[in-house]
Amino acid sequence: MSSYRNAIFKLFAYTWAAPNTALGILVGLIMLGLGGRMQVVAGVAEFHGGKLGRFLASLPPPFCFGAMTLGHVILGTCQNQLTALQAHEHVHVRQYEQWGLFFLPAYALSSLWEVSHGRCGYRNNFFERQAYAVDDAQKLKASPLIKPDALRLPFIQTSGFYDSN
């Protein structure tokens, strides 16, 4: 029964994100036509490379990027960038599943909010903070140089309102 329910929820998630996925597939097909490649990882189409990938990688900051997600499609500049950014971009896939049609407007509004408050519209974006948190946690977990105890921060009292007990 639970596998049936999971299949229904997954179908709903794909349907809810479908308009954004369609846009991603369109750009992905252009990428393929310009010499790019495609692979499917965990139910997500990942396009990369070709002339479009090289063009996107050559854009000046803040317009250049290593990868971006549109629904269940990830567009990467090259295979190396896709590999490096896979965990981060798959967080965005889950966000599209939750927000559906509202993801792109919500993402833009979050960026505008941050910029209007003097912060970086990309790195401080609500959705990017979530993706970086998961990505950073996975990198820390995989690092043989960092011991779990090293991740515990010492208690720092900044005012009389906090107690270390």
DSSP file (Angstrom, degrees, kcal/mol; ACC not computed):
  #  RESIDUE AA STRUCTURE BP1 BP2  ACC     N-H-->O    O-->H-N    N-H-->O    O-->H-N    TCO  KAPPA ALPHA  PHI   PSI    X-CA   Y-CA   Z-CA
    1    1 A M     >        0   0    0      0, 0.0     4,-2.2     0, 0.0     5,-0.1   0.000 360.0 360.0 360.0 -40.5    0.0    0.0    0.0
    2    2 A S  H  >  +     0   0    0      1,-0.2     4,-2.7     2,-0.2     5,-0.2   0.858 360.0  53.2 -69.2 -32.8    2.8    2.5    0.8
    3    3 A S  H  > S+     0   0    0      2,-0.2     4,-2.0     1,-0.2    -1,-0.2   0.870 109.0  50.4 -67.2 -34.5    4.6    1.9   -2.5
    4    4 A Y  H  > S+     0   0    0      2,-0.2     4,-1.9     1,-0.2    -2,-0.2   0.927 112.1  46.8 -64.5 -45.0    1.3    2.7   -4.2
    5    5 A R  H  X S+     0   0    0     -4,-2.2     4,-2.5     1,-0.2    -2,-0.2   0.903 110.9  52.1 -64.7 -41.4    1.0    5.9   -2.2
    6    6 A N  H  X S+     0   0    0     -4,-2.7     4,-2.5     1,-0.2    -1,-0.2   0.894 108.4  51.5 -61.5 -39.7    4.6    6.8   -2.9
    7    7 A A  H  X S+     0   0    0     -4,-2.0     4,-2.4     2,-0.2    -1,-0.2   0.894 109.8  49.3 -64.8 -39.3    4.0    6.3   -6.7
    8    8 A I  H  X S+     0   0    0     -4,-1.9     4,-2.4     2,-0.2    -2,-0.2   0.928 112.3  47.5 -65.0 -45.0    0.9    8.6   -6.5
    9    9 A F  H  X S+     0   0    0     -4,-2.5     4,-2.4     2,-0.2    -2,-0.2   0.892 112.3  49.7 -63.5 -39.3    2.9   11.3   -4.6
   10   10 A K  H  X S+     0   0    0     -4,-2.5     4,-2.5     2,-0.2     5,-0.2   0.911 110.2  50.5 -66.0 -42.2    5.8   11.0   -7.1
   11   11 A L  H  X S+     0   0    0     -4,-2.4     4,-2.3     1,-0.2    -2,-0.2   0.921 111.5  48.7 -60.3 -43.9    3.3   11.3  -10.1
   12   12 A F  H  X S+     0   0    0     -4,-2.4     4,-3.0     2,-0.2    -2,-0.2   0.914 110.2  51.6 -62.0 -42.7    1.9   14.4   -8.4
   13   13 A A  H  X S+     0   0    0     -4,-2.4     4,-1.7     1,-0.2    -2,-0.2   0.909 111.5  46.4 -62.2 -43.2    5.3   15.9   -7.9
   14   14 A Y  H  X S+     0   0    0     -4,-2.5     4,-0.5     2,-0.2    -1,-0.2   0.901 115.3  46.8 -65.9 -40.1    6.3   15.4  -11.5
   15   15 A T  H >< S+     0   0    0     -4,-2.3     3,-0.8    -5,-0.2    -2,-0.2   0.917 110.3  52.1 -67.0 -43.8    3.0   16.9  -12.7
   16   16 A W  H 3< S+     0   0    0     -4,-3.0    85,-0.3     1,-0.3    -1,-0.2   0.833 117.3  39.1 -62.3 -35.0    3.2   19.8  -10.3
   17   17 A A  H >X S+     0   0    0     -4,-1.7     4,-2.2    -5,-0.2     3,-0.6   0.471  88.6 104.0 -91.9  -3.3    6.8   20.6  -11.6
   18   18 A A  H <X S+     0   0    0     -3,-0.8     4,-2.8    -4,-0.5     5,-0.2   0.827  72.8  54.9 -55.5 -43.3    5.9   19.8  -15.3
   19   19 A P  H 3> S+     0   0    0      0, 0.0     4,-1.4     0, 0.0    -1,-0.2   0.916 114.0  42.3 -59.7 -39.7    5.6   23.4  -16.7
   20   20 A N  H <> S+     0   0    0     -3,-0.6     4,-2.1     2,-0.2    -2,-0.2   0.878 113.0  53.6 -71.0 -37.1    9.1   24.2  -15.4
   21   21 A T  H  X S+     0   0    0     -4,-2.2     4,-2.8     2,-0.2     5,-0.2   0.892 104.5  55.6 -62.2 -40.0   10.4   20.8  -16.6
   22   22 A A  H  X S+     0   0    0     -4,-2.8     4,-2.2     1,-0.2    -1,-0.2   0.904 107.6  48.9 -60.5 -41.5    9.0   21.5  -20.1
   23   23 A L  H  X S+     0   0    0     -4,-1.4     4,-2.1    -5,-0.2    -1,-0.2   0.915 111.8  49.7 -63.2 -42.3   11.1   24.7  -20.2
   24   24 A G  H  X S+     0   0    0     -4,-2.1     4,-2.7     1,-0.2    -2,-0.2   0.892 109.4  50.9 -63.0 -40.7   14.1   22.8  -19.1
   25   25 A I  H  X S+     0   0    0     -4,-2.8     4,-2.8     2,-0.2    -1,-0.2   0.899 108.0  53.6 -64.2 -40.2   13.6   20.1  -21.7
   26   26 A L  H  X S+     0   0    0     -4,-2.2     4,-1.7     2,-0.2    -2,-0.2   0.948 113.2  41.7 -59.3 -49.1   13.3   22.8  -24.4
   27   27 A V  H  X S+     0   0    0     -4,-2.1     4,-2.3     1,-0.2    -2,-0.2   0.890 113.8  54.4 -65.3 -38.1   16.7   24.3  -23.3
   28   28 A G  H  X S+     0   0    0     -4,-2.7     4,-2.7     1,-0.2    -2,-0.2   0.886 105.9  51.4 -61.9 -40.0   18.1   20.8  -23.0
   29   29 A L  H  X S+     0   0    0     -4,-2.8     4,-2.4     2,-0.2    -1,-0.2   0.883 109.3  50.4 -65.4 -37.8   17.1   19.9  -26.5
   30   30 A I  H  X S+     0   0    0     -4,-1.7     4,-1.2     2,-0.2    -2,-0.2   0.920 110.0  51.1 -63.0 -42.3   18.8   23.1  -27.8
   31   31 A M  H  <>S+     0   0    0     -4,-2.3     5,-2.6     1,-0.2     3,-0.5   0.922 110.2  48.7 -60.6 -44.8   21.9   22.1  -25.8
   32   32 A L  H ><5S+     0   0    0     -4,-2.7     3,-1.7     1,-0.2    -1,-0.2   0.911 108.2  54.5 -60.6 -42.6   21.8   18.6  -27.4
   33   33 A G  H 3<5S+     0   0    0     -4,-2.4    -1,-0.2     1,-0.3    -2,-0.2   0.743 106.3  53.3 -63.2 -23.4   21.4   20.2  -30.9
   34   34 A L  T 3<5S-     0   0    0     -4,-1.2    17,-2.8    -3,-0.5    -1,-0.3   0.062 135.3 -82.5-102.0  24.2   24.6   22.2  -30.2
   35   35 A G  T < 5S+     0   0    0     -3,-1.7    15,-0.5    15,-0.2    -3,-0.2   0.546  84.6 138.3  95.0   8.4   26.7   19.2  -29.3
   36   36 A G      < -     0   0    0     -5,-2.6     2,-0.3    13,-0.3    13,-0.2  -0.131  41.6-131.2 -77.8 179.3   25.7   18.6  -25.7
   37   37 A R  E     -A   48   0A   0     11,-3.0    11,-2.4    13,-0.0     2,-0.3  -0.846  10.9-149.5-129.3 165.2   25.0   15.4  -23.9
   38   38 A M  E     +A   47   0A   0     -2,-0.3     2,-0.3     9,-0.2     9,-0.2  -0.989  14.2 171.7-138.6 146.7   22.3   14.0  -21.6
   39   39 A Q  E     -A   46   0A   0      7,-2.0     7,-3.6    -2,-0.3     2,-0.5  -0.965  27.1-129.8-143.8 158.7   22.0   11.5  -18.8
   40   40 A V  E     +A   45   0A   0     -2,-0.3     2,-0.5     5,-0.2     5,-0.2  -0.964  25.7 178.7-114.5 124.2   19.3   10.6  -16.4
   41   41 A V  E >   -A   44   0A   0      3,-2.6     3,-1.3    -2,-0.5    -2,-0.0  -0.983  69.9 -20.2-128.0 119.1   20.2   10.5  -12.7
   42   42 A A  T 3  S-     0   0    0     -2,-0.5    -1,-0.1     1,-0.3     3,-0.1   0.867 128.6 -48.7  53.0  42.3   17.5    9.7  -10.0
   43   43 A G  T 3  S+     0   0    0      1,-0.2     2,-0.4    -3,-0.0    -1,-0.3   0.622 115.9 115.3  77.7  13.0   14.7   10.5  -12.3
   44   44 A V  E <   -A   41   0A   0     -3,-1.3    -3,-2.6    29,-0.0     2,-0.5  -0.965  63.8-132.6-120.3 129.1   16.2   13.9  -13.4
   45   45 A A  E     -Ab  40  73A   0     27,-2.3    29,-2.8    -2,-0.4     2,-0.6  -0.690  22.9-163.8 -79.5 124.2   17.4   14.7  -16.9
   46   46 A E  E     -Ab  39  74A   0     -7,-3.6    -7,-2.0    -2,-0.5     2,-0.3  -0.947   6.1-173.3-114.7 115.5   20.8   16.2  -16.8
   47   47 A F  E     +Ab  38  75A   0     27,-2.8    29,-3.3    -2,-0.6     2,-0.3  -0.824  13.6 162.1-104.9 144.6   22.0   18.1  -19.9
   48   48 A H  E     +Ab  37  76A   0    -11,-2.4   -11,-3.0    -2,-0.3    29,-0.2  -0.997  28.7   9.4-158.0 158.7   25.6   19.4  -20.2
   49   49 A G     >  +     0   0    0     27,-0.9     4,-1.6    -2,-0.3   -13,-0.3  -0.222  57.9 106.3  80.4-159.0   28.3   20.6  -22.6
   50   50 A G  H  > S-     0   0    0    -15,-0.5     4,-2.1     2,-0.2   -15,-0.2  -0.136  94.3 -48.7  70.7-171.5   28.3   21.5  -26.2
   51   51 A K  H  > S+     0   0    0    -17,-2.8     4,-2.3     1,-0.2    -1,-0.2   0.865 139.5  53.2 -65.3 -36.5   28.4   25.0  -27.6
   52   52 A L  H  > S+     0   0    0    -21,-0.3     4,-2.7    -3,-0.2    -1,-0.2   0.913 108.5  50.2 -66.9 -40.7   25.6   26.2  -25.3
   53   53 A G  H  X S+     0   0    0     -4,-1.6     4,-2.1     2,-0.2    -2,-0.2   0.918 112.1  47.1 -60.9 -44.1   27.5   24.9  -22.2
   54   54 A R  H  X S+     0   0    0     -4,-2.1     4,-1.2     2,-0.2    -1,-0.2   0.887 112.0  51.2 -65.8 -38.2   30.7   26.6  -23.3
   55   55 A F  H  X S+     0   0    0     -4,-2.3     4,-0.6     2,-0.2     3,-0.5   0.940 110.6  47.7 -63.1 -47.3   28.8   29.9  -23.9
   56   56 A L  H >< S+     0   0    0     -4,-2.7     3,-0.8     1,-0.2     9,-0.5   0.878 111.1  51.6 -62.6 -37.5   27.1   29.8  -20.5
   57   57 A A  H 3< S+     0   0    0     -4,-2.1    -1,-0.2     1,-0.2    -2,-0.2   0.763 107.4  54.3 -69.4 -24.4   30.4   29.1  -18.8
   58   58 A S  H 3< S+     0   0    0     -4,-1.2    -1,-0.2    -3,-0.5    -2,-0.2   0.532  81.0 112.8 -89.7  -5.9   32.0   32.1  -20.6
   59   59 A L  S << S-     0   0    0     -3,-0.8     5,-0.2    -4,-0.6    -3,-0.0  -0.324  74.0-108.6 -65.1 148.5   29.4   34.6  -19.5
   60   60 A P    >>  -     0   0    0      0, 0.0     3,-2.2     0, 0.0     4,-0.6  -0.421  56.0 -57.7 -74.8 154.3   30.7   37.3  -17.1
   61   61 A P  T 34 S+     0   0    0      0, 0.0     4,-0.1     0, 0.0     0, 0.0  -0.431 121.4  28.1 -61.1 143.2   29.7   37.3  -13.4
   62   62 A P  T 34 S+     0   0    0      0, 0.0    -3,-0.0     0, 0.0     0, 0.0  -0.922 123.3  52.2 -94.4  16.1   26.9   37.4  -12.2
   63   63 A F  T <4 S+     0   0    0     -3,-2.2    -4,-0.1     2,-0.0     2,-0.1   0.696  89.0  88.1 -88.6 -19.3   25.5   35.7  -15.3
   64   64 A C     <  +     0   0    0     -4,-0.6     2,-0.3    -5,-0.2    -7,-0.2  -0.455  52.7 169.8 -78.0 153.4   27.8   32.7  -15.6
   65   65 A F        -     0   0    0     -9,-0.5     3,-0.1    -2,-0.1    -6,-0.1  -0.981  39.6-135.9-156.3 160.4   26.9   29.5  -13.7
   66   66 A G  S    S-     0   0    0      1,-0.4    11,-2.7    -2,-0.3    12,-0.4   0.823  87.3 -13.8 -87.1 -36.9   28.0   25.9  -13.4
   67   67 A A  E     -C   76   0A   0      9,-0.3    -1,-0.4    10,-0.1     2,-0.3  -0.982  57.2-165.9-160.5 156.0   24.5   24.4  -13.5
   68   68 A M  E     -C   75   0A   0      7,-2.1     7,-3.3    -2,-0.3     2,-0.4  -0.983  16.5-132.5-145.4 156.3   20.9   25.4  -13.0
   69   69 A T  E     +C   74   0A   0     -2,-0.3     2,-0.4     5,-0.2     5,-0.2  -0.900  17.0 179.6-116.0 137.0   17.7   23.5  -12.5
   70   70 A L  E >   -C   73   0A   0      3,-3.1     3,-0.8    -2,-0.4     2,-0.3  -0.871  68.2 -60.3-131.6  99.4   14.3   23.8  -14.2
   71   71 A G  T 3  S-     0   0    0     -2,-0.4    25,-0.2     1,-0.2    26,-0.1  -0.482 121.8 -11.0  65.4-124.6   11.9   21.3  -12.8
   72   72 A H  T 3  S+     0   0    0     -2,-0.3   -27,-2.3   -55,-0.2     2,-0.4  -0.080 122.1  90.2 -97.9  32.7   13.2   17.8  -13.3
   73   73 A V  E <   -bC  45  70A   0     -3,-0.8    -3,-3.1   -29,-0.2     2,-0.5  -0.997  55.9-164.0-130.5 131.8   16.0   19.1  -15.6
   74   74 A I  E     -bC  46  69A   0    -29,-2.8   -27,-2.8    -2,-0.4     2,-0.6  -0.975   6.9-158.7-115.3 128.3   19.5   20.2  -14.7
   75   75 A L  E     -bC  47  68A   0     -7,-3.3    -7,-2.1    -2,-0.5     2,-0.3  -0.927  16.1-177.5-108.4 116.7   21.4   22.2  -17.2
   76   76 A G  E     -bC  48  67A   0    -29,-3.3   -27,-0.9    -2,-0.6    -9,-0.3  -0.834  34.3-135.0-116.4 153.1   25.2   22.1  -16.7
   77   77 A T  S    S-     0   0    0    -11,-2.7     2,-0.3    -2,-0.3   -20,-0.1   0.837  88.6 -13.2 -72.8 -31.6   28.0   23.8  -18.5
   78   78 A C  S  > S-     0   0    0    -12,-0.4     4,-2.1   -30,-0.2    -1,-0.2  -0.963  73.8 -95.6-159.1 170.0   30.0   20.5  -18.5
   79   79 A Q  H  > S+     0   0    0     -2,-0.3     4,-2.5     1,-0.2     5,-0.2   0.882 120.4  55.8 -60.8 -40.3   30.1   17.1  -16.9
   80   80 A N  H  > S+     0   0    0      1,-0.2     4,-2.4     2,-0.2    -1,-0.2   0.906 108.4  47.3 -61.1 -41.9   32.6   18.2  -14.2
   81   81 A Q  H  > S+     0   0    0      2,-0.2     4,-2.4     1,-0.2    -1,-0.2   0.910 110.5  52.5 -66.4 -41.4   30.3   21.0  -13.1
   82   82 A L  H  X S+     0   0    0     -4,-2.1     4,-0.8     1,-0.2    -2,-0.2   0.927 111.6  46.5 -59.1 -44.3   27.3   18.6  -13.0
   83   83 A T  H >< S+     0   0    0     -4,-2.5     3,-0.6     1,-0.2     4,-0.3   0.930 114.6  46.3 -63.7 -45.8   29.2   16.2  -10.8
   84   84 A A  H 3< S+     0   0    0     -4,-2.4    -1,-0.2     1,-0.2     4,-0.2   0.838 122.5  35.4 -66.1 -33.3   30.4   18.9   -8.5
   85   85 A L  H 3X S+     0   0    0     -4,-2.4     4,-2.9    -5,-0.2     5,-0.3   0.318  84.4 107.8-105.3   7.1   27.0   20.5   -8.2
   86   86 A Q  H <X S+     0   0    0     -4,-0.8     4,-2.4    -3,-0.6     5,-0.2   0.900  80.6  45.7 -56.8 -48.9   24.7   17.5   -8.3
   87   87 A A  H  > S+     0   0    0     -4,-0.3     4,-1.2     1,-0.2    -1,-0.2   0.923 115.2  48.7 -61.7 -43.9   23.7   17.4   -4.6
   88   88 A H  H >> S+     0   0    0      1,-0.2     4,-1.2    -4,-0.2     3,-0.5   0.936 113.5  45.6 -60.2 -48.9   23.0   21.2   -4.7
   89   89 A E  H 3X S+     0   0    0     -4,-2.9     4,-1.7     1,-0.2    -1,-0.2   0.838 106.6  58.5 -68.8 -32.4   20.9   21.0   -7.9
   90   90 A H  H 3X S+     0   0    0     -4,-2.4     4,-1.7    -5,-0.3    -1,-0.2   0.779  99.8  58.8 -69.6 -24.0   19.0   18.0   -6.7
   91   91 A V  H <X S+     0   0    0     -4,-1.2     4,-2.0    -3,-0.5    -1,-0.2   0.909 104.4  51.1 -64.6 -41.3   17.8   20.0   -3.7
   92   92 A H  H  X S+     0   0    0     -4,-1.2     4,-2.6     2,-0.2    -2,-0.2   0.869 104.4  57.1 -63.9 -35.6   16.4   22.5   -6.2
   93   93 A V  H  X S+     0   0    0     -4,-1.7     4,-1.9     1,-0.2    -1,-0.2   0.947 107.7  47.4 -58.7 -46.7   14.6   19.6   -7.9
   94   94 A R  H  X S+     0   0    0     -4,-1.7     4,-1.5     1,-0.2    -1,-0.2   0.868 109.8  54.0 -62.2 -36.3   12.9   18.8   -4.6
   95   95 A Q  H  X S+     0   0    0     -4,-2.0     4,-3.0     1,-0.2     5,-0.3   0.903 106.5  51.0 -65.0 -40.8   12.0   22.5   -4.2
   96   96 A Y  H  X S+     0   0    0     -4,-2.6     4,-2.8     1,-0.2    -1,-0.2   0.892 107.4  54.5 -61.9 -38.0   10.3   22.5   -7.6
   97   97 A E  H  < S+     0   0    0     -4,-1.9    -1,-0.2     1,-0.2    -2,-0.2   0.850 115.1  39.8 -63.8 -33.5    8.3   19.4   -6.5
   98   98 A Q  H  < S+     0   0    0     -4,-1.5    -2,-0.2    -5,-0.1    -1,-0.2   0.884 127.0  31.1 -81.4 -40.7    7.1   21.4   -3.5
   99   99 A W  H >< S+     0   0    0     -4,-3.0     3,-2.0     1,-0.2    -3,-0.2   0.676  81.0 175.6 -97.0 -20.3    6.6   24.8   -5.1
  100  100 A G  G >< S+     0   0    0     -4,-2.8     3,-1.9    -5,-0.3     4,-0.4  -0.222  72.6   1.6  54.3-131.5    5.6   23.8   -8.6
  101  101 A L  G 3  S+     0   0    0    -85,-0.3    -1,-0.3     1,-0.3     3,-0.3   0.731 132.1  60.9 -58.8 -24.2    4.5   26.7  -10.8
  102  102 A F  G <> S+     0   0    0     -3,-2.0     4,-2.5     1,-0.2    -1,-0.3   0.549  80.5  86.8 -84.2  -6.9    5.3   29.1   -7.9
  103  103 A F  H <> S+     0   0    0     -3,-1.9     4,-3.0     2,-0.2     5,-0.2   0.954  88.1  45.6 -61.6 -52.8    9.0   28.2   -7.6
  104  104 A L  H  > S+     0   0    0     -4,-0.4     4,-2.5    -3,-0.3    -1,-0.2   0.925 116.6  44.4 -61.7 -46.1   10.4   30.6  -10.2
  105  105 A P  H  > S+     0   0    0      0, 0.0     4,-2.6     0, 0.0    -1,-0.2   0.915 115.5  48.8 -62.8 -39.2    8.3   33.6   -9.0
  106  106 A A  H  X S+     0   0    0     -4,-2.5     4,-2.3     2,-0.2    -2,-0.2   0.897 111.1  50.3 -65.9 -39.0    9.1   32.8   -5.3
  107  107 A Y  H  X S+     0   0    0     -4,-3.0     4,-2.2    -5,-0.2    -1,-0.2   0.937 112.3  47.0 -61.9 -47.1   12.8   32.4   -6.2
  108  108 A A  H  X S+     0   0    0     -4,-2.5     4,-2.6    -5,-0.2    -2,-0.2   0.906 112.3  49.7 -63.3 -41.9   12.8   35.8   -7.9
  109  109 A L  H  X S+     0   0    0     -4,-2.6     4,-2.6     2,-0.2    -1,-0.2   0.887 109.0  52.3 -64.5 -38.7   11.0   37.4   -5.0
  110  110 A S  H  X S+     0   0    0     -4,-2.3     4,-2.2     2,-0.2    -1,-0.2   0.916 111.0  47.4 -63.1 -42.4   13.4   36.0   -2.5
  111  111 A S  H  X S+     0   0    0     -4,-2.2     4,-2.6     2,-0.2    -2,-0.2   0.922 112.0  49.5 -64.4 -43.6   16.3   37.4   -4.5
  112  112 A L  H  X S+     0   0    0     -4,-2.6     4,-2.7     1,-0.2    -2,-0.2   0.903 109.5  52.5 -62.2 -40.4   14.6   40.8   -4.8
  113  113 A W  H  X S+     0   0    0     -4,-2.6     4,-0.9     2,-0.2    -1,-0.2   0.929 111.1  46.4 -59.6 -46.2   14.0   40.8   -1.0
  114  114 A E  H ><>S+     0   0    0     -4,-2.2     5,-3.0     1,-0.2     3,-0.7   0.923 113.5  47.6 -65.4 -43.8   17.6   40.1   -0.3
  115  115 A V  H ><5S+     0   0    0     -4,-2.6     3,-1.9     1,-0.2    -1,-0.2   0.905 108.0  55.7 -63.4 -41.2   18.9   42.7   -2.7
  116  116 A S  H 3<5S+     0   0    0     -4,-2.7    -1,-0.2     1,-0.3    -2,-0.2   0.704 108.3  50.0 -65.8 -17.9   16.4   45.3   -1.3
  117  117 A H  T <<5S-     0   0    0     -4,-0.9    -1,-0.3    -3,-0.7    -2,-0.2   0.131 125.0-101.8-105.6  18.4   18.0   44.7    2.1
  118  118 A G  T < 5S+     0   0    0     -3,-1.9     2,-0.2     1,-0.3    -3,-0.2   0.654  83.6 119.8  77.6  16.5   21.5   45.1    0.9
  119  119 A R  S   <S-     0   0    0     -5,-3.0     2,-0.3    -6,-0.2    -1,-0.3  -0.662  75.3 -80.9-110.7 168.0   22.4   41.4    0.7
  120  120 A C     >  -     0   0    0     -2,-0.2     4,-1.5     1,-0.1     5,-0.1  -0.516  32.6-147.4 -68.6 124.8   23.5   39.1   -2.1
  121  121 A G  T  4 S+     0   0    0     -2,-0.3    -1,-0.1     2,-0.1    -7,-0.1   0.669  93.3  38.7 -69.7 -17.5   20.4   38.1   -4.2
  122  122 A Y  T >4 S+     0   0    0      2,-0.1     3,-1.1   -11,-0.1     6,-0.2   0.892 119.8  36.8 -94.6 -62.6   21.9   34.7   -5.0
  123  123 A R  T 34 S+     0   0    0      1,-0.3    -2,-0.1     5,-0.1     9,-0.1   0.803 122.2  45.0 -67.4 -29.4   23.8   33.4   -1.9
  124  124 A N  T 3< S+     0   0    0     -4,-1.5    -1,-0.3     4,-0.1    -3,-0.1   0.470  83.2 124.5 -92.2  -2.2   21.2   34.8    0.6
  125  125 A N    <>  -     0   0    0     -3,-1.1     4,-2.7     1,-0.1     5,-0.2  -0.330  69.7-125.3 -58.0 136.6   18.2   33.6   -1.5
  126  126 A F  H  > S+     0   0    0      1,-0.2     4,-1.5     2,-0.2    -1,-0.1   0.880 110.0  45.5 -50.7 -45.4   16.0   31.4    0.7
  127  127 A F  H  > S+     0   0    0      1,-0.2     4,-2.0     2,-0.2    -1,-0.2   0.862 112.2  50.2 -72.5 -36.9   16.2   28.5   -1.8
  128  128 A E  H  > S+     0   0    0     -6,-0.2     4,-3.2     2,-0.2     5,-0.3   0.884 106.1  56.0 -68.6 -38.2   19.9   28.8   -2.3
  129  129 A R  H  X S+     0   0    0     -4,-2.7     4,-2.0     1,-0.2    -1,-0.2   0.910 109.0  47.8 -60.2 -40.8   20.5   28.7    1.4
  130  130 A Q  H  X S+     0   0    0     -4,-1.5     4,-1.9    -5,-0.2    -2,-0.2   0.936 113.8  46.6 -63.5 -45.7   18.6   25.4    1.6
  131  131 A A  H  X S+     0   0    0     -4,-2.0     4,-2.4     1,-0.2    -2,-0.2   0.910 113.4  47.8 -65.6 -42.4   20.6   23.9   -1.3
  132  132 A Y  H  X S+     0   0    0     -4,-3.2     4,-3.3     1,-0.2     5,-0.3   0.869 108.0  56.6 -66.1 -35.2   23.9   25.1    0.1
  133  133 A A  H  X S+     0   0    0     -4,-2.0     4,-2.1    -5,-0.3    -2,-0.2   0.930 111.9  41.1 -62.2 -45.0   23.1   23.7    3.5
  134  134 A V  H  X S+     0   0    0     -4,-1.9     4,-2.2     2,-0.2    -2,-0.2   0.925 117.3  48.5 -67.6 -44.9   22.5   20.2    2.1
  135  135 A D  H  X S+     0   0    0     -4,-2.4     4,-2.1     1,-0.2    -2,-0.2   0.925 113.1  47.0 -61.9 -46.1   25.5   20.4   -0.2
  136  136 A D  H  X S+     0   0    0     -4,-3.3     4,-2.4     1,-0.2    -1,-0.2   0.893 110.7  52.4 -64.1 -39.9   27.8   21.6    2.6
  137  137 A A  H  X S+     0   0    0     -4,-2.1     4,-2.3    -5,-0.3    -1,-0.2   0.899 109.8  48.9 -63.6 -40.4   26.5   18.9    5.0
  138  138 A Q  H  X S+     0   0    0     -4,-2.2     4,-1.8     2,-0.2    -1,-0.2   0.891 111.2  49.6 -66.2 -38.9   27.2   16.2    2.4
  139  139 A K  H  X S+     0   0    0     -4,-2.1     4,-1.0     2,-0.2    -2,-0.2   0.905 111.9  48.2 -66.8 -40.8   30.7   17.6    1.8
  140  140 A L  H  < S+     0   0    0     -4,-2.4     3,-0.5     1,-0.2     6,-0.2   0.905 111.1  50.8 -64.6 -40.9   31.5   17.7    5.5
  141  141 A K  H  < S+     0   0    0     -4,-2.3    -1,-0.2     1,-0.2    -2,-0.2   0.861 112.6  46.6 -64.7 -35.8   30.2   14.1    6.0
  142  142 A A  H  < S+     0   0    0     -4,-1.8    -1,-0.2    -5,-0.2    -2,-0.2   0.624  89.0 102.6 -82.5 -13.8   32.4   12.9    3.1
  143  143 A S    ><  -     0   0    0     -4,-1.0     3,-0.6    -3,-0.5    -4,-0.0  -0.580  54.2-163.1 -77.8 123.1   35.5   14.6    4.3
  144  144 A P  T 3  S+     0   0    0      0, 0.0    -1,-0.2     0, 0.0    -4,-0.0   0.626  87.0  64.1 -75.9 -11.4   38.0   12.3    6.0
  145  145 A L  T 3  S+     0   0    0      1,-0.1     2,-0.6     2,-0.0    -5,-0.0   0.663  90.9  70.2 -86.6 -16.7   39.8   15.4    7.5
  146  146 A I    <   -     0   0    0     -3,-0.6    -1,-0.1    -6,-0.2    -3,-0.0  -0.899  69.9-152.1-109.2 121.8   36.9   16.6    9.6
  147  147 A K    >>  -     0   0    0     -2,-0.6     3,-1.5     1,-0.1     4,-0.5  -0.638  26.4-117.5 -86.7 147.0   35.9   14.6   12.7
  148  148 A P  G >4 S+     0   0    0      0, 0.0     3,-1.3     0, 0.0     4,-0.4   0.845 114.5  58.0 -53.8 -36.3   32.2   14.8   13.8
  149  149 A D  G >4 S+     0   0    0      1,-0.3     3,-1.1     2,-0.2    -3,-0.0   0.789  95.9  64.3 -65.3 -25.9   33.3   16.4   17.1
  150  150 A A  G <4 S+     0   0    0     -3,-1.5    -1,-0.3     1,-0.2    -4,-0.0   0.703  92.6  63.6 -70.5 -17.6   35.0   19.2   15.2
  151  151 A L  G << S+     0   0    0     -3,-1.3     2,-0.5    -4,-0.5    -1,-0.2   0.646  80.5  95.2 -81.3 -14.8   31.6   20.3   13.9
  152  152 A R  S <  S-     0   0    0     -3,-1.1    -3,-0.0    -4,-0.4     0, 0.0  -0.662  70.8-145.3 -78.5 123.0   30.3   21.1   17.5
  153  153 A L        -     0   0    0     -2,-0.5    -2,-0.1     1,-0.1     3,-0.1  -0.667  19.0-110.0 -88.8 142.8   30.8   24.7   18.1
  154  154 A P        -     0   0    0      0, 0.0     2,-0.3     0, 0.0    -1,-0.1  -0.358  41.7 -96.0 -66.9 151.6   31.7   25.9   21.6
  155  155 A F        -     0   0    0      9,-0.1     2,-0.5    -2,-0.0     9,-0.1  -0.527  41.2-166.9 -70.3 129.6   29.0   27.8   23.4
  156  156 A I        -     0   0    0     -2,-0.3     2,-0.6    -3,-0.1    -1,-0.0  -0.975   9.1-150.3-121.7 118.8   29.5   31.5   23.1
  157  157 A Q        +     0   0    0     -2,-0.5     3,-0.1     1,-0.2    -2,-0.0  -0.784  20.7 171.0 -91.0 120.5   27.5   33.8   25.3
  158  158 A T        +     0   0    0     -2,-0.6     2,-0.3     1,-0.2    -1,-0.2   0.590  67.2   1.4-104.2 -14.0   26.8   37.1   23.7
  159  159 A S  S >  S-     0   0    0      3,-0.1     3,-0.9     0, 0.0    -1,-0.2  -0.936  82.3 -91.2-157.5 178.5   24.4   38.5   26.3
  160  160 A G  T 3  S+     0   0    0     -2,-0.3    -3,-0.0     1,-0.2     0, 0.0   0.465 106.0  81.7 -77.4  -0.2   22.8   37.7   29.6
  161  161 A F  T 3  S+     0   0    0      2,-0.0     2,-0.4     0, 0.0    -1,-0.2   0.629  82.5  69.0 -81.4 -12.6   19.8   36.0   27.9
  162  162 A Y    <   -     0   0    0     -3,-0.9     2,-0.4     2,-0.0    -3,-0.1  -0.832  60.6-161.7-113.5 146.0   21.5   32.7   27.2
  163  163 A D        -     0   0    0     -2,-0.4    -3,-0.0     1,-0.1    -2,-0.0  -0.981  16.8-144.2-124.0 136.0   22.6   30.0   29.6
  164  164 A S              0   0    0     -2,-0.4    -1,-0.1     1,-0.2    -9,-0.1   0.570 360.0 360.0 -76.7  -8.2   25.1   27.3   28.7
  165  165 A N              0   0    0      0, 0.0    -1,-0.2     0, 0.0    -3,-0.0   0.470 360.0 360.0 -80.0 360.0   23.3   24.7   30.8
